[in-house]
Amino acid sequence: MFDHLSANYELGLILYVFTYIFLCIPIAYIFFHLRKEKRKQDKRLDEKR
């Protein structure tokens, strides 16, 4: 009984980690992409001055 519970717990933990990875990678990618774009815009504004 306890062994079955531990197997379910492991499965849930693996699912949780996968969900975390799949959610975090796109968010991190978008975050860094936006920061890079903002830096480009700042450089353009500096050139205009």
Secondary structure as GFF3:
##gff-version 3
##sequence-region A 1 49
A	DSSP	alpha_helix	2	48	.	.	.	ID=ss1
###
